[in-house]
Amino acid sequence: MTGVHSTEQMTADLVIIGGGSAGSLLAARLSENPARSVLLVEAGEEPSDPDIWTPSAWPALQGRAYDWDYLTEPQAGTHGRAHHWARGKVIGGSSCLHAMGYMRGHPEDYQAWVDATGDARWSWEALLPVFDAIEDRPDGKSGGPMPIYMPDEEVSPLTRAFIEAGVSLGLPRLPDHNDGRMVGVTPNSLNIRDGRRVTVAEAWLTPEVRARENLQIVTSTRVQRLAMDGNRVNRIESVGPQGPFEILADQVVLCAGALESPALLMRSGIGPKDVLAAASVDCLIDMPGIGRNLQDHLLGAGNLYATRKHLPASRLQHSESMAYMRAGDFTAAGRPEIVVGCGVAPIVSECFQVPEPGTAFSFLFGVTNPTSRGSLRISGPNLDDRLIIDPAYLETEHDRVLFRSALEAARTIGHADGLAEWRDRELAPGPLGSRAEIDEFIAKAAITHHHPSGTCRMGKDDDAVVDPDLRLKSLDNLHVVDASVMPSLTAGPIHAAVLAIAESFARTMTAGD
């Protein structure tokens, strides 16, 4: 179903708001019970751009009609730049846009979630069967629909040299980044099958699932606000292609993502009282934590090298290998602190001139678990009022110190003997004489790694937005299930963690079916 008439009122046992990664998975899983009617509401449309399924085309997808293309506030920590944040406005969400990297994270990442919630179900050990239920791995030991592809022949010869250089410096050569040992170097695991991107919608919302009589999918529809009766959501005010309409549901699951989930709550009068007042929204439930704790990974783009010979284009998705490590020691084990990525292309921020393809390569560098915390707030009560996004990049000394170490690690690998076949000379940053010069280069080089999260964090403390069951603390029938509930970032790309959150929630919801 692609739209409704303005006079129509829809009803369902359970409404999922947002058809991205979490929402698509939940629509499939929660409609497995034919006695439960499920309605999935998505602001975008079904994906149709053929470039979506071409792995190497992913950078060019940003800014197209199915990208929300948010813009942050200018960031003091990144040379006063405002950053474009690509987020999928399409069935499948950002799984249609991102770089397809799949990394579970490190066990200590999830211990931080246990410490925040007091609930062991968010531990690495408890989530292992959840990951197995998500993943379709080559070893045959998993039973899920999402392919976890480990490239071999497709890996660039530059990437092979990068891996060998990392090993020569003391990094372990890992089989992949998903068995809990993130410190080391290996090709990136990817959500690719037969040379094509696989989106979450493709993996879970199969034709058989879509044919279920108890599942409806409504596209091109935005939710204006949630109306409440006491401690329950009793009406969802929406706008579709034909105009406004209402949705009634017993249960509401908010899967609109780390930006739109808190924004919808704020438009509904749920959020920090001062923020709502400034946006001309009556505060019905004062929840100071909504929109706070905004986090994102940054990558320095980049430590740039001219090539000695032509570099063939990546047959995958350009950034083919990530080397995770402790700061200042290639041989140390434990939870990673920094990362260096091999870019089989001249990847740089907008502050630098891009060399011709095939003539240069970049090593990206960043901090795995940043401590800087930003915020998101609405600027007004309407759907078209812009979101004020302030990630507070590089605000903490912790992040600045580790970013310097990440740059140093990238340059150490870049100048290693194992890359002599490819390296002609370093193009950027070149000589850096002082800490101020290092920090200035990092500020100009930093770009988003596209991992916004944390704005409706789960926890046991009074300021947490959702409880360990992902229920919004002030309402009985509203849950939030997306990247916004993450108390803190996982060490790598967060997509695996988002899918695990959704699958874990689905298991809880279906336990009594």
C-alpha positions in Angstrom: 0.0 0.0 0.0 1.6 3.3 -1.1 -0.8 5.9 0.2 -4.1 6.6 1.9 -6.9 9.1 1.4 -7.0 12.1 3.6 -10.3 11.1 5.2 -9.2 7.6 6.0 -8.4 6.4 9.5 -6.1 3.4 9.7 -5.9 0.9 12.6 -3.4 -1.9 13.5 -2.4 -3.8 16.6 1.1 -2.5 16.2 2.5 0.4 14.2 6.2 0.7 13.3 7.2 4.3 12.5 10.2 4.2 10.1 11.0 1.6 7.5 14.8 1.7 7.8 17.0 -1.1 9.1 15.3 -1.6 12.4 11.8 -1.0 11.1 12.1 -3.3 8.1 13.5 -6.2 10.3 10.7 -5.6 12.9 8.0 -5.5 10.3 9.0 -9.0 9.1 9.6 -10.4 12.5 6.5 -9.0 14.3 4.1 -10.0 11.5 5.1 -13.6 11.8 2.2 -14.0 14.1 -0.9 -13.9 11.8 -3.1 -12.8 14.7 -1.1 -9.5 15.0 -1.8 -6.8 12.5 1.3 -4.8 11.7 1.5 -1.4 9.9 4.9 -0.1 8.7 4.9 3.7 8.0 7.8 5.1 6.0 8.5 8.7 4.9 10.3 7.6 1.7 9.4 5.3 -1.1 10.5 1.8 -2.3 14.1 1.9 -3.5 14.4 2.0 -7.3 17.7 3.7 -8.2 19.8 0.9 -9.7 23.0 2.5 -8.3 21.8 1.4 -4.8 22.8 -2.1 -5.6 26.3 -1.3 -7.1 28.7 -1.4 -4.1 31.3 1.0 -5.6 28.6 3.6 -6.3 27.7 4.3 -2.6 29.4 7.7 -2.2 27.5 9.0 -5.2 24.1 8.1 -3.6 24.4 10.9 -1.0 22.3 13.9 -1.8 19.8 12.1 -4.0 16.1 12.2 -3.5 16.1 9.3 -1.0 18.7 10.9 1.3 17.4 13.2 4.1 20.8 15.0 3.7 20.8 16.6 7.1 23.3 19.4 7.9 24.9 19.9 11.3 25.7 23.1 13.0 29.2 24.5 12.2 31.7 22.6 14.3 34.5 24.4 16.2 36.4 21.1 16.3 36.4 20.6 12.6 37.5 24.0 11.4 34.1 25.6 11.6 32.6 23.3 9.0 29.0 22.1 8.9 28.7 18.4 7.9 26.2 16.7 5.6 24.7 13.6 7.3 23.3 11.1 4.8 20.3 9.2 6.1 18.1 6.9 4.1 14.6 8.2 3.3 13.5 4.9 1.7 12.3 1.5 2.5 15.5 -0.1 3.9 16.7 3.2 5.2 20.4 3.8 5.5 21.1 0.2 4.5 20.5 1.5 1.0 23.1 4.3 1.4 25.9 3.1 3.7 29.2 1.5 2.8 28.0 -2.0 3.6 30.6 -2.7 6.3 29.4 -5.2 8.9 31.3 -5.4 12.2 29.7 -6.5 15.5 32.0 -4.5 17.7 34.1 -5.4 20.7 32.7 -7.3 23.7 33.6 -4.4 26.0 31.4 -2.1 23.9 28.4 -4.2 25.0 29.6 -4.4 28.6 29.2 -0.6 28.6 25.6 -1.2 27.7 25.2 -3.7 30.5 26.7 -1.1 32.9 24.3 1.5 31.6 21.1 -0.6 31.8 21.9 -3.1 34.5 20.6 -5.8 32.1 22.7 -8.7 31.0 20.7 -9.3 27.9 22.7 -6.5 26.2 26.0 -8.3 26.8 28.2 -9.7 24.1 27.5 -13.2 25.3 23.7 -12.7 25.3 23.7 -11.1 21.9 25.8 -13.9 20.2 22.7 -16.0 19.3 21.0 -12.8 18.2 23.8 -12.1 15.7 23.7 -15.7 14.5 20.0 -15.2 13.8 20.7 -12.1 11.7 23.7 -13.3 9.7 24.2 -15.5 6.7 27.9 -16.4 7.0 30.0 -18.6 4.7 30.7 -21.0 7.6 27.1 -22.2 7.6 26.9 -21.7 11.4 24.3 -18.9 11.3 20.7 -18.9 10.1 19.9 -15.4 9.2 19.0 -13.6 6.0 21.7 -10.9 5.9 24.8 -12.0 3.9 28.2 -11.4 5.7 30.6 -11.6 2.8 34.3 -11.8 3.3 36.0 -10.7 0.0 39.0 -12.5 -1.3 39.8 -12.2 -5.0 38.0 -8.8 -5.2 40.3 -7.1 -2.7 42.6 -4.5 -4.2 46.4 -5.3 -4.4 46.8 -2.1 -2.4 44.6 -3.5 0.4 46.7 -6.7 0.4 49.8 -4.5 0.9 48.1 -2.5 3.6 47.3 -5.7 5.5 50.8 -7.1 5.1 52.2 -3.7 6.3 50.0 -3.8 9.4 51.1 -7.4 10.2 54.7 -6.4 9.8 54.2 -3.7 12.4 52.7 -6.2 14.9 49.0 -6.2 14.2 47.3 -9.7 14.2 45.9 -10.9 10.9 42.3 -11.6 11.8 39.9 -13.9 9.9 37.3 -11.1 10.2 36.2 -8.4 12.7 33.3 -10.3 14.1 34.6 -12.9 16.6 35.3 -10.4 19.4 38.9 -9.8 18.6 38.7 -6.4 16.8 42.4 -5.5 17.4 44.1 -6.5 14.2 43.7 -6.1 10.4 41.6 -8.0 7.9 39.4 -7.2 4.9 36.1 -5.7 5.8 33.1 -8.0 6.1 30.3 -6.7 3.8 26.6 -6.9 3.2 27.1 -8.1 -0.4 25.9 -11.1 -2.3 26.9 -12.0 -5.8 28.4 -8.6 -6.3 25.3 -6.7 -5.2 24.5 -4.7 -2.0 21.8 -6.4 0.1 19.6 -4.0 2.0 17.7 -4.9 5.1 14.5 -4.6 3.3 15.6 -7.1 0.7 16.8 -9.5 3.4 13.7 -9.4 5.6 10.9 -7.9 3.6 10.9 -10.7 1.0 7.9 -11.1 -1.4 6.6 -13.9 0.9 6.7 -11.6 3.9 5.1 -8.7 1.9 2.3 -11.0 0.9 1.1 -11.6 4.5 -2.4 -10.4 5.0 -1.6 -9.0 8.4 1.2 -6.7 7.2 0.7 -3.3 5.5 3.4 -1.0 4.3 2.6 2.6 3.8 5.2 4.8 2.0 5.5 8.5 1.3 4.0 9.2 4.7 5.4 11.2 7.6 4.2 11.2 11.2 3.6 14.7 12.5 3.0 13.9 16.1 1.9 11.3 18.6 -1.3 12.2 20.6 -1.6 10.8 24.1 -4.4 9.8 26.5 -2.8 9.6 29.9 0.2 7.3 29.8 -0.6 5.8 26.4 -0.3 6.9 22.7 -3.8 6.8 21.4 -3.5 8.4 18.0 -0.7 8.9 15.4 -1.2 12.1 13.3 0.3 11.5 9.9 0.5 13.1 6.5 0.4 11.0 3.3 0.3 11.8 -0.4 -3.4 12.6 -0.1 -3.1 14.7 3.0 -3.5 14.3 6.8 -4.9 11.1 8.3 -4.8 9.3 11.7 -3.6 5.9 12.7 -4.9 4.1 15.8 -2.8 1.3 17.4 -2.4 -0.7 20.6 1.4 -0.6 20.4 3.7 1.9 18.8 7.3 1.1 17.9 9.4 4.1 16.9 12.2 3.2 14.4 12.8 6.6 12.8 16.5 6.7 13.6 18.8 8.7 15.9 17.5 12.0 14.4 13.9 11.6 13.6 12.9 9.5 16.6 13.8 12.2 19.1 12.4 14.9 16.7 9.0 13.2 16.6 8.9 12.8 20.4 9.7 16.5 20.7 7.0 17.6 18.2 4.6 15.5 20.3 5.4 17.5 23.5 7.8 14.9 24.9 11.3 16.2 25.6 13.4 18.8 27.4 11.1 21.6 28.6 13.4 24.4 27.6 14.0 23.0 24.1 10.2 22.5 23.5 9.5 26.0 24.7 12.0 27.5 22.4 10.4 25.6 19.5 6.9 26.7 20.4 5.7 23.2 21.5 3.8 22.7 24.7 5.6 20.3 27.0 3.4 17.5 28.0 6.1 15.2 29.4 9.4 16.8 30.5 12.2 14.3 29.5 15.5 16.2 29.5 17.4 13.2 28.1 15.7 13.2 24.7 18.0 14.6 22.0 21.0 14.6 24.3 24.0 12.1 24.2 24.3 12.5 20.4 27.3 10.6 19.2 29.0 9.9 15.9 32.3 8.5 14.6 34.7 10.7 12.7 37.3 9.7 10.2 40.2 11.8 9.1 40.2 11.9 5.3 42.9 11.6 4.8 46.5 10.7 5.1 47.0 10.9 1.3 49.7 9.3 -0.9 50.6 9.6 -4.5 51.0 6.3 -6.3 54.1 4.9 -8.1 51.8 3.3 -10.7 48.2 3.3 -11.7 45.8 2.2 -8.9 42.8 0.2 -10.3 39.5 1.3 -8.9 38.0 -0.7 -6.0 35.8 -3.6 -7.1 34.1 -3.4 -3.7 33.3 -0.1 -1.8 36.6 1.8 -1.8 37.4 1.4 2.0 38.4 -2.2 1.9 40.1 -2.9 5.2 40.1 -1.5 8.7 43.0 -1.9 11.1 41.9 -1.6 14.7 44.5 -1.1 17.4 45.4 0.4 20.8 46.9 3.9 20.6 50.7 4.1 20.4 51.3 0.3 20.2 50.7 -2.0 17.2 51.3 -5.1 19.4 49.0 -4.4 22.3 45.7 -6.4 22.7 42.4 -5.5 24.2 39.6 -3.1 23.3 40.6 -1.0 20.3 41.0 2.8 20.7 41.9 3.9 17.2 41.3 2.7 13.6 43.1 3.1 10.3 41.2 2.3 7.1 42.7 1.6 3.7 41.0 3.7 1.0 41.5 2.5 -2.5 40.9 6.0 -3.8 42.0 9.5 -3.0 39.5 10.1 -0.2 39.7 13.6 1.3 37.5 16.2 3.0 36.2 19.2 1.1 39.1 21.2 2.6 41.6 19.5 0.2 41.9 19.1 -3.5 41.1 15.6 -4.7 43.8 14.0 -7.0 42.7 12.2 -10.1 41.4 8.7 -9.5 44.1 6.0 -9.9 46.9 8.4 -8.9 46.5 8.4 -5.1 45.2 6.5 -2.2 44.1 7.6 1.3 44.4 6.1 4.8 41.5 7.1 6.9 42.0 7.4 10.7 39.7 7.8 13.7 38.7 7.1 17.3 36.7 4.0 18.0 34.9 5.1 21.1 34.7 8.9 21.3 33.6 10.6 24.4 32.4 13.8 22.8 28.6 14.2 23.3 26.4 16.5 21.3 22.7 17.2 21.0 19.7 17.4 18.7 16.7 19.6 19.0 13.8 20.8 16.9 13.5 24.4 15.8 9.7 24.4 15.5 6.6 22.3 15.7 6.2 21.5 12.0 7.6 18.7 9.9 9.5 21.1 7.7 11.2 22.9 10.6 14.8 22.1 10.4 16.6 19.9 13.0 19.4 21.7 14.9 22.2 19.1 15.0 25.3 19.7 17.1 27.5 16.6 17.4 30.1 18.5 19.4 32.9 16.9 17.4 36.3 16.6 19.0 35.1 18.4 22.1 36.9 16.3 24.6 40.7 16.1 25.2 40.3 12.3 25.1 39.2 12.4 21.5 41.8 14.9 20.4 44.6 12.9 22.0 43.5 9.7 20.3 42.9 11.4 17.0 46.6 12.4 17.0 47.6 8.8 17.7 45.3 7.6 14.9 47.0 10.0 12.4 50.4 8.9 13.6 49.4 5.2 13.2 48.1 5.9 9.6 51.4 7.6 8.7 53.4 4.7 10.2 51.6 2.2 8.1 51.7 4.5 5.1 55.5 4.7 5.3 56.1 1.0 6.0 58.3 -1.0 3.6 55.3 -3.2 2.6 53.7 -0.3 0.8 56.9 0.7 -1.2 55.5 -0.8 -4.3 52.6 1.6 -4.3 53.8 4.7 -2.4 55.5 7.4 -4.4 55.3 10.2 -1.8 53.0 11.5 1.0 50.8 14.3 -0.3 49.0 15.1 3.0 49.5 16.2 5.6 53.2 16.6 4.9 55.5 18.1 7.6 53.7 18.9 10.8 55.9 20.7 13.3 53.7 21.3 16.3 50.6 20.0 18.1 48.7 23.0 16.8 49.5 22.1 13.2 48.5 18.5 13.8 45.2 19.5 15.3 44.6 21.9 12.5 45.1 19.2 9.9 42.8 16.8 11.8 40.1 19.5 12.1 40.2 20.1 8.3 40.4 16.4 7.4 37.6 15.0 9.7 34.5 13.7 8.0 31.5 11.8 9.4 31.6 8.0 9.5 27.8 8.2 9.3 27.0 6.7 12.7 24.7 9.1 14.5 23.3 7.5 17.7 22.4 7.8 21.4 19.7 10.4 21.4 17.1 8.3 23.2 19.5 6.2 25.2 18.5 3.2 27.2 19.5 3.1 30.9 18.6 2.5 34.5 19.2 6.1 35.6 16.6 8.8 35.9 17.8 10.7 32.8 17.7 7.6 30.5 15.0 7.9 27.9 14.0 4.2 27.5 14.3 1.4 29.9 16.3 -1.9 29.2 13.1 -3.2 27.5 13.3 -0.1 25.1 10.0 1.2 26.4 9.8 5.0 26.6 9.8 5.5 30.4 6.8 7.8 30.5 4.4 5.8 28.3 3.1 2.2 28.5 2.7 1.4 24.8 5.6 3.2 23.1 9.0 1.6 22.4 12.0 3.0 20.6 14.1 0.6 18.6 16.9 2.1 16.5 20.4 3.6 16.9 19.0 6.3 19.2 18.8 3.9 22.1 22.5 3.0 22.1 24.1 4.4 25.3 27.5 4.5 23.6 29.0 3.7 20.2 30.4 0.3 19.2 33.9 0.4 18.0 33.2 0.0 14.3 30.2 0.7 12.0 27.0 0.5 14.0 24.7 -1.3 11.5 25.3 -4.8 13.1 24.5 -3.4 16.5 21.3 -1.7 15.2 20.1 -5.0 13.7 20.9 -6.8 17.0 18.9 -4.3 18.9 15.9 -4.9 16.6 16.2 -8.7 16.6 16.6 -8.8 20.4 13.5 -6.6 20.8 11.6 -8.9 18.3 12.5 -11.9 20.4 11.1 -10.3 23.5 7.9 -9.2 21.7 7.3 -12.6 20.2 8.1 -14.7 23.2 4.5 -15.0 24.2 3.1 -15.5 20.7 
